[in-house]
Amino acid sequence: MTRTEFGNLAFLWGAWTFFEAVWIAVLWQSRSRVLGQAVYRVPGLRRVRRRAGGKRVEVILAELAGRGVAQEHRPDKDELLDRWHRIVAGRCVSGLLAAVPVLSVVLPFWWETSLARTMVTPFWMFAAGVGFGAVSLALVAADERAAAVSDAAGVVAAESIRFLELLLVPAGRRAQDSALDVHGKLFGRLRNALRAQARHGSRTMPPAARARVRATTERLIAALDDANQRYLFGEGAERDTAVRDLSRLVADVLRHSCRPRAERDSLVIVDPRLLADAPESDEAEAAPEPLRSRLLAGAGTIAVAVGLLGGAVVFPGGGAVSELLAAAGLAGVALVCPPLREALHRARELVPGGPSTGGNEPTATYEEQSRHPGPVAAAPCPDRAGHSSATAASRPLERETTRAGR
């Protein structure tokens, strides 16, 4: 493959990837990335693998009923199937869309190199293809993160289904996997999803409401931990009781989280009656966002900012569009770079017409004023309310003149 042909393919990949990155960033910031929201409107996709998903839902609900979970704590079948299938279909389509630009470069490159075996392919072409694949994988991870931030309840629903399938239908697990490793991994992902739901689902609520949601979530996690410990270390009837408690809690969480996002008008994540005997947790205030999520968010912001700056450089004609792209790129870098943010803030103050900082004389702070109070003006006499302060000094002289005349 010649350099010109590879450059044309790379340009197509870059254009597609740039617009995809901007699209993911916009949906991420607006909290509107919901898996399957737009894809599920296509009539053909509503039937792909839906029957198989319906059978899995029926098995889960039958196992819940067999474990003694009441109907009021079980999710609705149609609501659960629709919610789950939307998430699966949206995730598959988003993965395919991310793979299209890589395939548009890799397949012609493979075709050309396989036919023209007499030509030596430069190493930098292979390295560029690997770089394209890495960027596309990063976009897939960023899209998943954007969906987790926008629709945290959907992530909880998906993780709850996986955990219930592992707990109630162990025959579906692959034989080469370790049961304890898979159980611990899925249980940890469920806890992280619950904390993310408490963090992102109540971000626009008052502080008191957010604190209450966090406290309820930590109590729920404490109850799940207790039942999980009894499940892992129990035998016989104690183990069956632990399975029933775990199933009841996770099923009720699934019942609340499987509702469509547009219809969720409550911050209730679990029936409060199920947490009546749950221990109080001291980690309600100490549940920060995981380091992996913070690193991914920072990397995604940097990638979008670099893309915007690159678009400002290569945009044909320049002008106002290039300036806007450059400003947006600098703002994106400043979000994760405090020194740059402080430098931009100081530069804005130096620009003519920027925010004024007042005169050169230092202004006394509130503490200094309270430490050195100024003279307190005396209350005016009612008889002198009509006189101005400018004539106050002449009044004693007027009194002496009047007395001398008398």
Order of alpha helices (4+ residues) and beta strands (2+ residues): alpha-alpha-alpha-alpha-alpha-alpha-alpha-alpha-alpha-alpha-alpha-alpha-alpha
